[in-house]
Amino acid sequence: MKRTRTIAPRLFNGTCRIPIGHGLPEEIKKGLKDIAVEENESVSWVLEQVIIDYFGLKKPRYVVRKKGNGKA
């Protein structure tokens, strides 16, 4: 059974994410997509986590996802 991909949660402070990635080499985009598929996450979420980890940034607060939406 195919699971629904998890997208990056909304930021608690209400700011929006900026679209990015259009200028990346195709090999990099493919690698990010492969990781996202493997982790069942969105590419933006994978990219966000990589940048946070690489630079040692403090993770922002995220809106807590609601449980029990019937999707597995």
Secondary structure, DSSP 8 states (H G I E B T S, - for coil): -----B----BTT--------TTS-HHHHHHHHHHHHHHTB-HHHHHHHHHHHHHT-----B----S-SS--
